[in-house]
Amino acid sequence: MNLLIIGESCKDIFCYGVCERICPEAPVPVLNFKESHNCVGMAMNVQKNAHALGVSADLYTNESWKEIRKTRFIDYRTNYMFMRLDENEHLYGKANVFA
């Protein structure tokens, strides 16, 4: 089986830390950063999952995927996501074929 995956892609960044207090300036948690993990997101993640299942998959996606970032801030202990920061979404556009 061979798939063609069409869609937008980005870089997913997961920032992990520990939250032990609330910020004194505003009622928001303070995340003590420990580490981050980068991976491909959206359509590229679908392609990665297809390959993991042994399925051949071609991808038609945006050329600017490396500049488009979705960063998630997550507490280690609870796996609670405090915030997601999206950057450069205006760069979605011209597509390119990846094999």
DSSP file (Angstrom, degrees, kcal/mol; ACC not computed):
  #  RESIDUE AA STRUCTURE BP1 BP2  ACC     N-H-->O    O-->H-N    N-H-->O    O-->H-N    TCO  KAPPA ALPHA  PHI   PSI    X-CA   Y-CA   Z-CA
    1    1 A M              0   0    0      0, 0.0    55,-1.2     0, 0.0     2,-0.4   0.000 360.0 360.0 360.0 140.3    0.0    0.0    0.0
    2    2 A N  E     -a   56   0A   0     53,-0.1     2,-0.3    55,-0.0    55,-0.2  -0.997 360.0-160.9-129.2 128.8    1.2    3.5   -0.8
    3    3 A L  E     -a   57   0A   0     53,-2.8    55,-2.8    -2,-0.4     2,-0.5  -0.761  12.2-149.9-107.5 152.6   -0.4    6.6    0.7
    4    4 A L  E     -a   58   0A   0     -2,-0.3     2,-0.5    53,-0.2    55,-0.2  -0.989  16.6-161.9-116.8 118.8   -0.3   10.3   -0.4
    5    5 A I  E     -a   59   0A   0     53,-3.1    55,-2.9    -2,-0.5     2,-0.5  -0.893   6.6-172.5-104.1 124.9   -0.6   12.6    2.6
    6    6 A I  E     +a   60   0A   0     -2,-0.5     2,-0.3    53,-0.2    55,-0.2  -0.973  33.4  89.5-119.9 124.3   -1.7   16.2    1.9
    7    7 A G  S    S-     0   0    0     53,-2.1    55,-0.3    -2,-0.5     2,-0.2  -0.950  70.5 -64.1 169.5 173.1   -1.6   18.8    4.6
    8    8 A E        -     0   0    0     -2,-0.3    35,-2.5    53,-0.2     2,-0.3  -0.490  44.7-162.1 -80.0 150.1    0.2   21.5    6.5
    9    9 A S  E     +C   42   0B   0     33,-0.2     2,-0.3    34,-0.2    33,-0.2  -0.875  12.6 168.2-130.1 163.2    3.2   20.7    8.7
   10   10 A C  E     -C   41   0B   0     31,-1.0    31,-2.7    -2,-0.3     2,-0.6  -0.911  40.5 -90.4-156.0 179.8    5.1   22.3   11.5
   11   11 A K  E     -Cd  40  69B   0     57,-3.1    59,-2.3    54,-0.4     2,-0.5  -0.935  36.4-151.1-103.1 123.6    7.7   21.7   14.1
   12   12 A D  E     -Cd  39  70B   0     27,-3.1    27,-2.5    -2,-0.6     2,-0.5  -0.831  12.0-170.5 -95.5 130.2    6.3   20.6   17.5
   13   13 A I  E     -Cd  38  71B   0     57,-2.5    59,-3.0    -2,-0.5     2,-0.6  -0.986   6.1-163.1-123.6 126.8    8.3   21.5   20.5
   14   14 A F  E     -Cd  37  72B   0     23,-2.9    23,-2.0    -2,-0.5     2,-0.6  -0.945   4.1-165.8-113.1 115.1    7.4   20.1   24.0
   15   15 A C  E     -Cd  36  73B   0     57,-3.5    59,-3.1    -2,-0.6     2,-0.3  -0.897  10.4-165.2-103.4 119.3    8.9   21.9   27.0
   16   16 A Y  E     +Cd  35  74B   0     19,-3.4    18,-3.1    -2,-0.6    19,-1.7  -0.804  21.9 132.7-108.7 146.0    8.8   20.0   30.2
   17   17 A G  E     -Cd  33  75B   0     57,-1.8    59,-3.3    -2,-0.3     2,-0.4  -0.904  49.1 -87.7-164.5-168.1    9.3   21.2   33.7
   18   18 A V  E     -C   32   0B   0     14,-1.7    14,-2.8    -2,-0.3     2,-0.6  -0.975  24.6-152.4-123.8 132.6    7.9   21.2   37.3
   19   19 A C  E     +C   31   0B   0     -2,-0.4    12,-0.2    12,-0.2     3,-0.1  -0.918  29.4 152.7-106.0 120.4    5.3   23.6   38.6
   20   20 A E  E     +     0   0B   0     10,-0.7     2,-0.3    -2,-0.6    -1,-0.1   0.392  61.2  22.9-125.4  -0.8    5.5   24.2   42.4
   21   21 A R  E    S-C   30   0B   0      9,-0.6     9,-2.2     7,-0.0     2,-0.4  -0.971  70.4-108.1-157.4 170.1    4.1   27.7   42.8
   22   22 A I  E     -C   29   0B   0     -2,-0.3    -3,-0.0     7,-0.2     0, 0.0  -0.839  44.5-102.6-104.0 143.5    1.9   30.5   41.4
   23   23 A C        -     0   0    0      5,-3.4     5,-0.3    -2,-0.4     3,-0.2  -0.407  20.8-142.7 -64.0 134.9    3.4   33.7   40.0
   24   24 A P  S    S+     0   0    0      0, 0.0    -1,-0.1     0, 0.0    -2,-0.0   0.744  98.4  53.7 -72.6 -21.6    3.2   36.7   42.4
   25   25 A E  S    S+     0   0    0      1,-0.2    -2,-0.0     3,-0.1    -3,-0.0   0.735 124.3   5.0 -84.6 -22.6    2.5   39.1   39.5
   26   26 A A  S    S-     0   0    0     -3,-0.2     2,-2.5     2,-0.2    -1,-0.2  -0.983  83.5 -97.0-156.5 155.2   -0.4   37.2   38.0
   27   27 A P  S    S+     0   0    0      0, 0.0    -5,-0.0     0, 0.0     0, 0.0  -0.363  82.4 115.0 -79.0  65.6   -2.5   34.2   38.8
   28   28 A V        -     0   0    0     -2,-2.5    -5,-3.4    -5,-0.3    -2,-0.2  -0.957  69.4-103.2-131.4 150.7   -0.5   31.8   36.6
   29   29 A P  E     -C   22   0B   0      0, 0.0     2,-0.6     0, 0.0    -7,-0.2  -0.394  26.7-132.7 -71.5 150.3    1.7   28.8   37.3
   30   30 A V  E     -C   21   0B   0     -9,-2.2   -10,-0.7    -2,-0.1     2,-0.6  -0.929  18.0-153.4-103.5 120.9    5.4   29.1   37.2
   31   31 A L  E     -C   19   0B   0     -2,-0.6     2,-1.0   -12,-0.2   -12,-0.2  -0.857   6.0-147.6-100.0 118.1    7.1   26.3   35.2
   32   32 A N  E     -C   18   0B   0    -14,-2.8   -14,-1.7    -2,-0.6    -2,-0.0  -0.747  29.3-130.2 -84.4 101.8   10.6   25.4   36.2
   33   33 A F  E     +C   17   0B   0     -2,-1.0   -16,-0.3   -16,-0.2     3,-0.1  -0.222  39.6 162.2 -61.5 136.4   12.0   24.3   32.8
   34   34 A K  E     -     0   0B   0    -18,-3.1     2,-0.3     1,-0.4   -17,-0.2   0.690  58.7 -23.4-119.2 -48.4   13.9   21.0   32.7
   35   35 A E  E     -C   16   0B   0    -19,-1.7   -19,-3.4     2,-0.0    -1,-0.4  -0.989  48.4-141.3-162.8 164.3   14.1   19.8   29.1
   36   36 A S  E     -C   15   0B   0     -2,-0.3     2,-0.4   -21,-0.2   -21,-0.2  -0.955   5.3-156.1-134.5 156.3   12.5   20.0   25.6
   37   37 A H  E     -C   14   0B   0    -23,-2.0   -23,-2.9    -2,-0.3     2,-0.4  -0.998   8.9-155.4-131.3 134.1   11.8   17.6   22.8
   38   38 A N  E     +C   13   0B   0     -2,-0.4     2,-0.3   -25,-0.2   -25,-0.2  -0.880  23.2 152.8-109.5 141.4   11.4   18.6   19.1
   39   39 A C  E     -C   12   0B   0    -27,-2.5   -27,-3.1    -2,-0.4     2,-0.2  -0.966  46.4 -86.4-155.0 169.0    9.5   16.5   16.5
   40   40 A V  E     -C   11   0B   0     -2,-0.3     2,-0.3   -29,-0.2   -29,-0.2  -0.517  47.5-156.8 -79.8 150.6    7.6   17.0   13.3
   41   41 A G  E >   +C   10   0B   0    -31,-2.7     3,-1.4    -2,-0.2   -31,-1.0  -0.786  42.2   2.0-128.3 169.5    4.0   17.9   13.5
   42   42 A M  E >> S+C    9   0B   0      1,-0.3     4,-1.7    -2,-0.3     3,-0.6  -0.349 128.1   4.9  60.9-125.0    0.7   17.8   11.7
   43   43 A A  H 3> S+     0   0    0    -35,-2.5     4,-2.1     1,-0.3    -1,-0.3   0.853 132.7  55.4 -61.5 -35.3    0.9   16.1    8.3
   44   44 A M  H <> S+     0   0    0     -3,-1.4     4,-2.3     1,-0.2    -1,-0.3   0.848 105.5  52.9 -66.1 -32.2    4.6   15.1    8.8
   45   45 A N  H <> S+     0   0    0     -3,-0.6     4,-2.4     2,-0.2    -1,-0.2   0.881 106.7  52.3 -68.0 -37.7    3.5   13.4   12.0
   46   46 A V  H  X S+     0   0    0     -4,-1.7     4,-2.3     2,-0.2    -2,-0.2   0.918 110.3  48.5 -62.2 -43.0    0.9   11.4   10.1
   47   47 A Q  H  X S+     0   0    0     -4,-2.1     4,-2.5     2,-0.2    -2,-0.2   0.918 110.3  51.4 -62.7 -43.6    3.6   10.4    7.6
   48   48 A K  H  X S+     0   0    0     -4,-2.3     4,-1.9     1,-0.2    -2,-0.2   0.905 110.9  48.2 -59.2 -43.3    5.9    9.3   10.4
   49   49 A N  H  X S+     0   0    0     -4,-2.4     4,-1.2     2,-0.2    -1,-0.2   0.882 109.8  52.3 -66.6 -38.4    3.2    7.2   12.0
   50   50 A A  H ><>S+     0   0    0     -4,-2.3     5,-2.6     1,-0.2     3,-0.5   0.926 109.7  49.0 -62.4 -44.4    2.4    5.6    8.6
   51   51 A H  H ><5S+     0   0    0     -4,-2.5     3,-1.6     1,-0.2    -1,-0.2   0.880 106.0  57.2 -62.5 -37.4    6.1    4.7    8.2
   52   52 A A  H 3<5S+     0   0    0     -4,-1.9    -1,-0.2     1,-0.3    -2,-0.2   0.789 105.9  51.1 -63.4 -27.4    6.1    3.2   11.7
   53   53 A L  T <<5S-     0   0    0     -4,-1.2    -1,-0.3    -3,-0.5    -2,-0.2   0.412 124.2-106.3 -88.5   1.6    3.3    0.9   10.7
   54   54 A G  T < 5S+     0   0    0     -3,-1.6     2,-0.5     1,-0.3    -3,-0.2   0.665  76.0 136.3  84.7  17.0    5.3   -0.2    7.6
   55   55 A V      < -     0   0    0     -5,-2.6     2,-0.3    -6,-0.2    -1,-0.3  -0.844  55.3-126.4-102.1 132.4    3.3    1.8    5.1
   56   56 A S  E     +a    2   0A   0    -55,-1.2   -53,-2.8    -2,-0.5     2,-0.4  -0.602  35.5 179.7 -74.2 132.5    4.9    3.8    2.3
   57   57 A A  E     -a    3   0A   0     -2,-0.3     2,-0.3   -55,-0.2   -53,-0.2  -0.973  18.9-158.3-144.1 124.7    3.7    7.4    2.4
   58   58 A D  E     -a    4   0A   0    -55,-2.8   -53,-3.1    -2,-0.4     2,-0.4  -0.675  19.4-143.2 -93.4 155.9    4.5   10.4    0.2
   59   59 A L  E     -aB   5  98A   0     39,-2.7    39,-3.3    -2,-0.3     2,-0.5  -0.976  17.7-169.6-129.8 133.2    3.9   13.9    1.6
   60   60 A Y  E     +aB   6  97A   0    -55,-2.9   -53,-2.1    -2,-0.4     2,-0.2  -0.967  39.7 135.9-116.7 109.8    2.7   17.1    0.0
   61   61 A T  E     - B   0  96A   0     35,-2.5    35,-4.0    -2,-0.5   -53,-0.2  -0.825  55.2 -62.6-147.2 179.3    3.1   19.9    2.5
   62   62 A N  E >   - B   0  95A   0    -55,-0.3     3,-1.0    33,-0.3    33,-0.3  -0.456  32.7-139.9 -73.5 140.1    4.3   23.5    3.0
   63   63 A E  T 3  S+     0   0    0     31,-2.2     3,-0.5     1,-0.2    -1,-0.1   0.772  98.4  62.4 -67.4 -26.8    8.0   24.3    2.4
   64   64 A S  T >>  +     0   0    0     30,-0.4     3,-1.3    27,-0.3     4,-0.9   0.161  63.8 119.4 -88.2  18.7    8.1   26.6    5.5
   65   65 A W  T <4  +     0   0    0     -3,-1.0     3,-0.4     1,-0.3   -54,-0.4   0.795  68.2  60.0 -59.9 -30.4    7.3   23.9    8.0
   66   66 A K  T 34 S+     0   0    0     -3,-0.5    -1,-0.3     1,-0.2    -2,-0.1   0.804 105.9  47.8 -68.7 -27.8   10.7   24.4    9.9
   67   67 A E  T <4 S+     0   0    0     -3,-1.3     2,-0.7    21,-0.1    -1,-0.2   0.652  94.6  84.1 -86.1 -16.1    9.8   28.0   10.7
   68   68 A I     <  -     0   0    0     -4,-0.9   -57,-3.1    -3,-0.4     2,-0.4  -0.795  64.9-177.6 -92.3 116.3    6.3   27.2   11.9
   69   69 A R  E     -dE  11  87B   0     18,-1.5    18,-2.8    -2,-0.7     2,-0.5  -0.918  25.1-168.5-122.3 141.0    6.5   26.2   15.5
   70   70 A K  E     -dE  12  86B   0    -59,-2.3   -57,-2.5    -2,-0.4     2,-0.5  -0.950  18.8-168.3-123.8 107.6    4.0   25.0   18.1
   71   71 A T  E     -dE  13  85B   0     14,-2.9    14,-3.1    -2,-0.5     2,-0.4  -0.853   2.3-164.1-104.8 127.0    5.6   25.0   21.5
   72   72 A R  E     -dE  14  84B   0    -59,-3.0   -57,-3.5    -2,-0.5     2,-0.6  -0.906   9.2-150.1-111.5 137.4    3.8   23.3   24.4
   73   73 A F  E     +dE  15  83B   0     10,-2.4     9,-2.7    -2,-0.4    10,-0.9  -0.938  26.1 179.7-109.2 118.6    4.7   23.9   28.1
   74   74 A I  E     -dE  16  81B   0    -59,-3.1   -57,-1.8    -2,-0.6     2,-0.4  -0.945  29.1-127.6-130.8 137.6    3.9   20.8   30.2
   75   75 A D  E  >  -d   17   0B   0      5,-2.4     4,-2.1    -2,-0.4     5,-0.3  -0.704  18.0-144.3 -81.5 129.5    4.3   19.8   33.8
   76   76 A Y  T  4 S+     0   0    0    -59,-3.3    -1,-0.1    -2,-0.4   -58,-0.1   0.925  94.0  47.5 -56.6 -49.7    6.2   16.5   34.3
   77   77 A R  T  4 S+     0   0    0    -60,-0.3    -1,-0.2     1,-0.2   -59,-0.1   0.884 127.3  21.8 -67.5 -41.2    4.2   15.3   37.3
   78   78 A T  T  4 S-     0   0    0      2,-0.1    -1,-0.2     0, 0.0    -2,-0.2   0.587  90.1-131.9-103.6 -12.5    0.7   15.9   36.0
   79   79 A N     <  +     0   0    0     -4,-2.1     2,-0.4     1,-0.2    -3,-0.1   0.730  53.0 157.1  61.3  23.7    1.3   16.0   32.2
   80   80 A Y        -     0   0    0     -5,-0.3    -5,-2.4     1,-0.0     2,-0.7  -0.667  40.2-138.0 -81.2 128.5   -0.8   19.2   32.3
   81   81 A M  E     -E   74   0B   0     -2,-0.4    -7,-0.2    -7,-0.2     3,-0.1  -0.801  18.8-175.1 -90.2 117.2   -0.2   21.5   29.4
   82   82 A F  E     -     0   0B   0     -9,-2.7     2,-0.3    -2,-0.7    -1,-0.2   0.865  63.3 -11.2 -77.5 -39.1   -0.1   25.1   30.7
   83   83 A M  E     -E   73   0B   0    -10,-0.9   -10,-2.4     2,-0.0     2,-0.4  -0.995  49.9-143.3-160.5 153.2    0.2   26.9   27.4
   84   84 A R  E     -E   72   0B   0     -2,-0.3     2,-0.6   -12,-0.2   -12,-0.2  -0.998  15.8-158.8-124.5 129.1    0.8   26.5   23.7
   85   85 A L  E     -E   71   0B   0    -14,-3.1   -14,-2.9    -2,-0.4     2,-0.4  -0.932   6.0-161.3-108.5 117.1    2.8   29.1   21.8
   86   86 A D  E     -E   70   0B   0     -2,-0.6     2,-0.4   -16,-0.2   -16,-0.2  -0.852  10.4-171.2-100.0 131.5    2.2   29.2   18.0
   87   87 A E  E     -E   69   0B   0    -18,-2.8   -18,-1.5    -2,-0.4    -2,-0.0  -0.972  57.1  -1.0-127.2 138.5    4.9   31.0   15.9
   88   88 A N    >   +     0   0    0     -2,-0.4     3,-1.9   -20,-0.2     4,-0.1   0.748  64.5 151.2  64.8  31.6    5.0   32.0   12.2
   89   89 A E  G >   +     0   0    0      1,-0.3     3,-1.7     2,-0.2    -1,-0.1   0.753  65.0  72.9 -63.2 -21.5    1.6   30.6   11.2
   90   90 A H  G 3  S+     0   0    0      1,-0.3    -1,-0.3     3,-0.0    -2,-0.1   0.634  83.3  71.2 -66.5 -11.6    1.5   33.3    8.5
   91   91 A L  G <   +     0   0    0     -3,-1.9   -27,-0.3   -27,-0.1    -1,-0.3   0.522  68.0 114.1 -85.1  -5.2    4.2   31.3    6.7
   92   92 A Y    <   +     0   0    0     -3,-1.7     2,-0.3    -4,-0.1     3,-0.1  -0.373  49.4  81.0 -58.0 144.2    1.8   28.6    5.7
   93   93 A G        +     0   0    0      1,-0.2    -1,-0.1    -2,-0.0    -2,-0.1  -0.807  55.9  64.3 163.5-118.1    1.4   28.6    2.0
   94   94 A K        -     0   0    0     -2,-0.3   -31,-2.2   -32,-0.1   -30,-0.4  -0.088  67.6-142.8 -49.9 131.1    3.5   27.3   -1.0
   95   95 A A  E     -B   62   0A   0    -33,-0.3     2,-0.3   -32,-0.1   -33,-0.3  -0.552  15.7-168.3 -98.8 161.2    3.6   23.5   -0.9
   96   96 A N  E     -B   61   0A   0    -35,-4.0   -35,-2.5    -2,-0.2     2,-0.5  -0.970  23.7-116.3-143.7 154.4    6.4   21.1   -1.8
   97   97 A V  E     -B   60   0A   0     -2,-0.3     2,-0.4   -37,-0.2   -37,-0.2  -0.837  25.4-170.6 -99.4 127.5    6.5   17.4   -2.3
   98   98 A F  E      B   59   0A   0    -39,-3.3   -39,-2.7    -2,-0.5    -2,-0.0  -0.950 360.0 360.0-112.0 135.9    8.6   15.2    0.0
   99   99 A A              0   0    0     -2,-0.4   -42,-0.2   -41,-0.2    -1,-0.1   0.431 360.0 360.0 -96.2 360.0    9.1   11.6   -0.8
